[in-house]
Amino acid sequence: MDRVESYIATFPKEVQEILQQVRHVILQNAPEAIESTAYKMPAYKYKGKPLVYLEGYKNHIGFYATPAGHTNFELALSKYKEGKGSLQFPLNEVNPCDLIAQIVLFKVAENKK
């Protein structure tokens, strides 16, 4: 079992399912991204630069696409709780996979520059 799988396996089943969904969206939209762990959470790099990070919690999924990934999607992200460089997607709401895909694609294009 790789490090990301091991990380995901530490959560309750319902959190695991959402983490796997988000992981799939990231890898589907950035198939050349390198998946690893950093800061004790799943991390994705593309072209040697950070792409996005993912973190599980009891009541939400943490998603980090700083800085431009947040700034360029400010309106779409305004309904979610934000911290310094982080977004919180509540587990009791529909997972915003389309929005996550858009952010990942934006970050891929940004990292290509």
C-alpha positions in Angstrom: 0.0 0.0 0.0 1.5 3.4 -1.0 1.7 6.4 1.3 -1.5 8.1 0.0 -3.5 4.9 0.3 -2.2 4.4 3.8 -3.2 8.0 4.7 -6.7 7.5 3.3 -7.1 4.2 5.1 -6.8 6.0 8.5 -10.2 7.6 8.1 -13.8 6.3 8.5 -15.3 4.7 5.4 -17.4 7.8 4.4 -14.3 10.1 4.6 -12.2 7.5 2.7 -14.8 7.5 -0.2 -14.7 11.2 -0.6 -10.9 11.4 -0.3 -10.7 8.7 -3.1 -13.2 10.7 -5.2 -11.1 13.9 -4.9 -7.9 11.9 -5.5 -9.4 10.5 -8.7 -10.4 13.9 -9.9 -6.9 15.3 -9.3 -5.2 12.4 -11.1 -7.7 12.4 -13.9 -7.1 16.1 -14.6 -3.4 16.0 -14.0 -2.3 12.5 -15.1 1.4 13.5 -15.2 1.3 14.8 -11.6 3.5 13.2 -9.1 1.6 11.9 -6.1 3.3 11.8 -2.7 2.8 13.0 0.8 3.9 16.3 2.3 3.0 18.0 5.5 1.5 14.6 6.5 -1.1 14.8 3.7 -1.5 13.8 0.0 0.4 16.2 -2.2 0.6 16.5 -5.9 3.3 18.2 -7.9 3.5 19.0 -11.6 6.6 20.2 -13.5 8.4 20.2 -10.1 6.0 22.7 -8.5 3.2 22.1 -6.0 -0.1 21.6 -7.7 -2.6 20.8 -4.9 -2.8 19.2 -1.4 -5.6 17.2 0.1 -6.4 16.5 3.7 -9.1 14.6 5.5 -11.0 15.7 8.6 -13.9 14.5 10.6 -16.4 16.9 9.1 -14.7 18.2 5.9 -12.1 17.8 3.3 -9.2 20.3 3.3 -8.1 21.3 -0.2 -5.1 23.6 -0.8 -4.4 25.1 -4.2 -2.6 28.2 -3.2 -2.3 30.9 -4.1 -3.7 31.3 -7.6 -6.0 28.3 -7.3 -8.0 30.2 -4.7 -7.7 33.7 -6.1 -8.8 32.8 -9.6 -11.9 30.9 -8.3 -12.8 33.4 -5.6 -16.5 33.7 -6.6 -17.1 29.9 -6.9 -15.3 29.2 -3.7 -17.0 32.0 -1.7 -19.6 29.6 -0.3 -16.9 27.4 1.4 -15.1 28.2 4.6 -11.6 29.3 3.8 -8.5 29.6 6.0 -5.1 30.9 5.1 -4.4 29.0 1.9 -7.1 26.3 2.6 -10.6 25.5 1.6 -13.0 23.3 3.5 -15.5 21.2 1.6 -18.1 19.9 4.2 -18.7 16.1 4.1 -22.4 16.6 4.4 -22.6 18.6 1.2 -22.3 17.4 -2.4 -18.6 17.0 -3.3 -17.6 19.8 -5.7 -15.7 17.5 -8.1 -16.3 19.8 -11.1 -14.9 22.8 -9.3 -11.9 20.8 -8.1 -11.3 19.6 -11.7 -11.4 23.2 -12.9 -8.9 24.3 -10.2 -6.5 21.4 -11.0 -6.6 22.2 -14.7 -5.9 25.8 -13.9 -3.0 24.9 -11.7 -1.6 22.5 -14.4 -1.6 25.3 -16.9 -0.1 27.7 -14.4 2.7 25.2 -13.6 3.5 24.8 -17.3 4.4 28.5 -17.6 
